[in-house]
Structure formats: C-alpha cells, structure tokens
Amino acid sequence: MNLRYRVGVAAPLPTGVVAEIERRFGAVRITEGRPATVHGNVLDQAALRGLLSLLWDANADVVSVRIRPGREPDEHARHLDDTTT
C-alpha cells in the first residue's frame, strides 16, 4: 500500500524538522500559509503514524490530516529498481 498525505500544522516547521521528515520518509513538499501544509507519500498507516509522532515530538500543532491511496509503482519501475541494486 502507498498513501499520499497532507498534514496541516499551525505554524511553519523548523528546517531541521523538515530535514528529518525527508530523511525518514523521502521527499516532501511544504506549502506555507495558515496552516502550513506538508505533502508527501508514506508506505502505510504505520509510517503515517511515525510521521505524526515526529511532528508531535517537534511540538507541531497538527490541525488536519488527509490521506488517500497513492499510485503504486508500476512493474517497469519495480523492475528497474531490482536491476540497479
């Protein structure tokens, strides 16, 4: 399973928190505003919980969470991944 998420936080996230999210979960997109929004992909609900725990630990006020199924990697992309390792 792959999930696309959008998490709204009350204030902009410090650069160090964004870097840690990217280190653990891959590339993210941040939309500044009220709320600031973090967009990205996680593998499953357990990974989403890990992301929310990271935000909690950083004292971020989470104001919204939206998830939807993401696009699964296609067979060609999986095959390329297998041949490059």
N, C-alpha and C positions, 0 to 999 in steps of 0.2 A: 504494500500500500504506500502511496505517496500523498501527502497532504499539502495543500497550499494554505498559508495562513496570513492573516492580517491582524496584528495586535496593536491596539491604540494605547498609548501611555500619556499621562497627564502633562509631562514635561519632556523636553528633549533629553535623549540618553547621552551620557558622557561617552567620549570617543573610546575609552577603554572597555566599556560595556559592549559597544558595537563590535569592537575587535574580538572580544571573547565570544560573542554570538557567531561571528563569521568563522572563528577558529573551530568551534564545536559543531556548527550546523551548516556551514557553507555561506555563499554569498547572500546578502540581504540588501533590500532597498529601503531607505529611510525617507519618509515624507514628513517634512517639518510642518508644523501647524499646531492647532489645538483641537484634538490631541495630535501629538506626533505619532506616526504610524510606522511599524516595522512590517515589511512584506518579505516573504520567503517561502521555502519548502522544507518540510521535515519528512522523515521516513514513515512515521506512525504516531499514534497518540502518546506513546511513551516519550518520544522525542519532543513532542509539543509540551508535555508536562515538564521535561527538562528545561526547555526554553522559558516557560513561565516561572519555574523555580529560580532560574538565573536572574530574571527580571525582579522577582521578589527579593532575592538576596542583594540586589543592587538598589533596593528601596524605590523601585519604579512603581508608580501608581498605575496599574493596569485598569483601563476604563472600558475596553471592549476586546473581544476575541471573535474572529470569524475564521472558519475553516471550510474548505471544500476539497473534494478529491482532486489531486493533481494528475497530470499526464504521466503515465508510466513510460519509462524508457522503451523505445521500440527495439525489436530484435536486432536490427542493424547496429544500433548504438551499443547494445549489450555485447554483441559480437566484437565490435571494435575495442571495447573495454577489455575483453578477455584476451585479445591478441596483443595488446600493448603492455601487459604486465608480465 
